[in-house]
Amino acid sequence: FPVTISDKFDLKIVGRIGWKQGLPQTIEVLNDVNDGKLHEMYSECYAVIQPSIYEGFGLTLVEAIKHGKIVLCSDIPIFREVVGANAIFIDPLSMDAWIVALNQLESYKINIINLVSYSKRYSWEQSALQAIQAYSKILKNE
């Protein structure tokens, strides 16, 4: 009787999903999680897994590394740009690669000091300032 990842960890999907067909009952889906609960979940989780083919930025990954968590994510350009070398990158179209990575989850090592230091490049204040600067630049060209 093989041990599966769901025997070792509670698996949760946080956020709305448009499909549930074929989703194992061992995976809990949590919609509309408030910021306090989300922070608690990041603090308590073992790892954050972000399989995605297309992504605008990758805020989930920034939040995960700010909490010093192992990150497994799709090997797509935006994720490499956002987290640098601070994640395990997996071919988003290879189910076999995801299975291998999940089965090796407990063997991954991270340097929490490096993660937290790297994550300091991102902040809400910095993002707001960049947005204001971009809008100002656009308005000056009118």
C-alpha positions as a Markdown table, in Angstrom:
| # | Residue | x | y | z |
|---|---|---|---|---|
| 1 | Phe | 0.0 | 0.0 | 0.0 |
| 2 | Pro | 1.9 | 3.1 | -1.2 |
| 3 | Val | 1.9 | 6.3 | 0.8 |
| 4 | Thr | 0.6 | 9.3 | -1.2 |
| 5 | Ile | 1.2 | 13.0 | -0.7 |
| 6 | Ser | -2.4 | 13.4 | 0.7 |
| 7 | Asp | -1.5 | 10.8 | 3.4 |
| 8 | Lys | 1.3 | 13.1 | 4.6 |
| 9 | Phe | -0.2 | 16.5 | 4.1 |
| 10 | Asp | -3.6 | 18.2 | 4.2 |
| 11 | Leu | -4.0 | 19.5 | 0.6 |
| 12 | Lys | -5.9 | 22.8 | 0.1 |
| 13 | Ile | -6.7 | 24.9 | -2.8 |
| 14 | Val | -7.1 | 28.6 | -1.8 |
| 15 | Gly | -9.2 | 30.7 | -4.1 |
| 16 | Arg | -12.0 | 30.2 | -6.5 |
| 17 | Ile | -11.7 | 27.4 | -9.1 |
| 18 | Gly | -14.0 | 27.0 | -12.1 |
| 19 | Trp | -13.8 | 23.2 | -12.1 |
| 20 | Lys | -14.0 | 20.5 | -9.5 |
| 21 | Gln | -14.7 | 17.6 | -11.8 |
| 22 | Gly | -12.1 | 14.9 | -11.0 |
| 23 | Leu | -10.8 | 16.7 | -8.0 |
| 24 | Pro | -10.0 | 14.1 | -5.2 |
| 25 | Gln | -12.1 | 14.5 | -2.1 |
| 26 | Thr | -8.9 | 14.7 | 0.0 |
| 27 | Ile | -8.3 | 18.2 | -1.4 |
| 28 | Glu | -10.1 | 21.0 | 0.5 |
| 29 | Val | -11.2 | 24.0 | -1.6 |
| 30 | Leu | -11.3 | 27.3 | 0.4 |
| 31 | Asn | -13.0 | 30.3 | -1.4 |
| 32 | Asp | -12.9 | 33.9 | -0.2 |
| 33 | Val | -10.2 | 33.5 | 2.4 |
| 34 | Asn | -9.7 | 36.8 | 4.3 |
| 35 | Asp | -6.2 | 38.3 | 4.8 |
| 36 | Gly | -5.9 | 37.1 | 8.4 |
| 37 | Lys | -6.8 | 33.5 | 7.6 |
| 38 | Leu | -4.5 | 33.6 | 4.6 |
| 39 | His | -1.6 | 34.8 | 6.7 |
| 40 | Glu | -2.4 | 32.0 | 9.2 |
| 41 | Met | -2.4 | 29.4 | 6.4 |
| 42 | Tyr | 1.0 | 30.6 | 5.1 |
| 43 | Ser | 2.4 | 30.5 | 8.6 |
| 44 | Glu | 1.2 | 27.0 | 9.2 |
| 45 | Cys | 1.7 | 25.3 | 5.8 |
| 46 | Tyr | 4.7 | 23.2 | 4.9 |
| 47 | Ala | 4.9 | 24.4 | 1.3 |
| 48 | Val | 3.1 | 26.4 | -1.4 |
| 49 | Ile | 2.5 | 24.8 | -4.8 |
| 50 | Gln | 1.6 | 27.0 | -7.7 |
| 51 | Pro | 0.9 | 25.1 | -10.9 |
| 52 | Ser | 0.0 | 27.6 | -13.6 |
| 53 | Ile | 0.4 | 28.0 | -17.3 |
| 54 | Tyr | -0.2 | 31.7 | -17.5 |
| 55 | Glu | 0.2 | 34.2 | -14.7 |
| 56 | Gly | 0.2 | 38.0 | -14.4 |
| 57 | Phe | 2.6 | 38.3 | -11.6 |
| 58 | Gly | 2.8 | 35.6 | -8.9 |
| 59 | Leu | 1.7 | 37.3 | -5.7 |
| 60 | Thr | 1.2 | 33.9 | -4.1 |
| 61 | Leu | 4.8 | 33.1 | -4.5 |
| 62 | Val | 6.0 | 36.4 | -3.0 |
| 63 | Glu | 3.8 | 35.8 | 0.0 |
| 64 | Ala | 5.1 | 32.2 | 0.4 |
| 65 | Ile | 8.7 | 33.2 | 0.4 |
| 66 | Lys | 8.0 | 36.1 | 2.8 |
| 67 | His | 6.7 | 33.4 | 5.1 |
| 68 | Gly | 9.9 | 31.3 | 4.5 |
| 69 | Lys | 8.1 | 28.4 | 2.8 |
| 70 | Ile | 9.2 | 25.9 | 0.2 |
| 71 | Val | 7.7 | 26.9 | -3.2 |
| 72 | Leu | 7.0 | 24.5 | -6.0 |
| 73 | Cys | 5.8 | 26.3 | -9.1 |
| 74 | Ser | 5.5 | 26.1 | -12.8 |
| 75 | Asp | 8.6 | 26.9 | -14.8 |
| 76 | Ile | 7.2 | 30.0 | -16.6 |
| 77 | Pro | 9.1 | 33.2 | -17.2 |
| 78 | Ile | 7.1 | 35.4 | -14.7 |
| 79 | Phe | 7.7 | 33.0 | -11.8 |
| 80 | Arg | 11.4 | 32.9 | -12.5 |
| 81 | Glu | 11.5 | 36.7 | -12.6 |
| 82 | Val | 9.5 | 37.0 | -9.3 |
| 83 | Val | 11.2 | 34.4 | -7.1 |
| 84 | Gly | 14.6 | 34.0 | -8.8 |
| 85 | Ala | 16.4 | 30.8 | -7.5 |
| 86 | Asn | 14.1 | 30.6 | -4.5 |
| 87 | Ala | 11.7 | 27.9 | -5.8 |
| 88 | Ile | 11.6 | 24.4 | -7.3 |
| 89 | Phe | 10.5 | 24.9 | -10.9 |
| 90 | Ile | 8.5 | 22.3 | -12.6 |
| 91 | Asp | 7.4 | 21.9 | -16.2 |
| 92 | Pro | 3.7 | 23.1 | -16.1 |
| 93 | Leu | 2.6 | 20.6 | -18.7 |
| 94 | Ser | 4.3 | 17.5 | -17.2 |
| 95 | Met | 2.0 | 15.6 | -14.8 |
| 96 | Asp | 4.9 | 13.2 | -14.2 |
| 97 | Ala | 7.2 | 16.0 | -13.2 |
| 98 | Trp | 4.7 | 17.3 | -10.7 |
| 99 | Ile | 4.2 | 13.9 | -9.2 |
| 100 | Val | 7.9 | 13.4 | -8.7 |
| 101 | Ala | 8.3 | 16.9 | -7.2 |
| 102 | Leu | 5.4 | 16.4 | -4.8 |
| 103 | Asn | 6.8 | 13.0 | -3.7 |
| 104 | Gln | 10.2 | 14.6 | -3.0 |
| 105 | Leu | 8.7 | 17.5 | -1.1 |
| 106 | Glu | 10.1 | 16.5 | 2.2 |
| 107 | Ser | 13.6 | 16.3 | 0.8 |
| 108 | Tyr | 13.8 | 19.9 | -0.3 |
| 109 | Lys | 15.9 | 22.3 | 1.7 |
| 110 | Ile | 15.5 | 26.0 | 1.9 |
| 111 | Asn | 17.5 | 28.9 | 3.4 |
| 112 | Ile | 14.9 | 30.9 | 5.3 |
| 113 | Ile | 17.3 | 33.8 | 5.8 |
| 114 | Asn | 17.9 | 34.1 | 2.0 |
| 115 | Leu | 14.2 | 33.7 | 1.3 |
| 116 | Val | 13.1 | 36.5 | 3.7 |
| 117 | Ser | 15.9 | 38.7 | 2.5 |
| 118 | Tyr | 15.0 | 38.2 | -1.2 |
| 119 | Ser | 11.3 | 38.8 | -0.5 |
| 120 | Lys | 12.1 | 42.3 | 0.9 |
| 121 | Arg | 12.4 | 43.6 | -2.7 |
| 122 | Tyr | 8.6 | 43.4 | -2.7 |
| 123 | Ser | 6.3 | 45.6 | -0.6 |
| 124 | Trp | 2.8 | 47.1 | -0.9 |
| 125 | Glu | 4.4 | 50.5 | -0.5 |
| 126 | Gln | 6.9 | 49.9 | -3.3 |
| 127 | Ser | 4.1 | 48.6 | -5.6 |
| 128 | Ala | 1.9 | 51.6 | -4.9 |
| 129 | Leu | 4.8 | 54.0 | -5.6 |
| 130 | Gln | 5.5 | 52.3 | -8.9 |
| 131 | Ala | 1.9 | 52.4 | -9.9 |
| 132 | Ile | 1.7 | 56.1 | -9.1 |
| 133 | Gln | 4.9 | 56.8 | -11.1 |
| 134 | Ala | 3.5 | 54.8 | -14.0 |
| 135 | Tyr | 0.1 | 56.7 | -13.9 |
| 136 | Ser | 2.0 | 60.1 | -13.6 |
| 137 | Lys | 4.1 | 59.2 | -16.6 |
| 138 | Ile | 1.0 | 58.3 | -18.7 |
| 139 | Leu | -0.9 | 61.5 | -17.7 |
| 140 | Lys | 2.1 | 63.7 | -18.6 |
| 141 | Asn | 2.1 | 62.3 | -22.1 |
| 142 | Glu | -1.5 | 63.4 | -22.7 |
